[in-house]
Amino acid sequence: MNISYLTLAQSTTTGGSSIIVMVGWVAIMLVAMYFLMIRPQRKKQKEEKQMRENLQVGDEVLTIGGIYGRVISLKEESMVIESKSDHSKLTVARWALQQNLTVHDDVAKK
């Protein structure tokens, strides 16, 4: 009878500490996921937004569809680009801009 009481007492104290350890590991995993996945994605989105806002007429750009061109005009949500090969004009959404190929002086200083 005495042995079963000690075993029961040990199992209850071990069970309580294992829950705390488990909660600690879950918290560590959530923090690690934030720093490895969510934070870099937000940083990338912020840089893309800034690139699209700093776009100027005459910049050489690449769209997500693989079209190279030069910006002819800018509107709030769209832009008109002229393709390099046949000088045709295309209206594309600003979110479809993948890369600004023109290096500006103010960006190069940073």
Residue pairs with C-beta under 8 A, 6 or more apart in sequence:
51 97
51 99
51 100
52 94
52 95
52 97
54 100
54 104
54 107
55 61
55 71
55 74
55 79
55 94
55 97
55 100
56 71
56 74
56 102
56 104
57 71
57 72
57 73
57 74
58 70
58 71
58 102
59 70
59 71
59 100
59 101
59 102
60 68
60 69
60 70
60 100
60 101
60 102
61 68
61 69
61 70
61 71
61 81
61 97
61 98
61 99
61 100
61 101
61 102
62 68
62 97
62 98
62 99
62 101
63 69
63 81
63 92
63 96
63 97
63 98
64 96
64 97
64 98
65 96
67 81
67 83
67 90
67 92
68 83
68 84
68 101
69 81
69 82
69 83
69 84
69 90
70 81
70 82
70 84
71 79
71 80
71 81
72 79
72 80
72 81
72 82
72 89
73 79
73 80
77 93
77 94
78 91
78 92
78 93
78 94
79 91
79 92
79 94
79 97
80 89
80 90
80 91
80 92
81 89
81 90
81 92
82 88
82 89
82 90
83 89
83 90
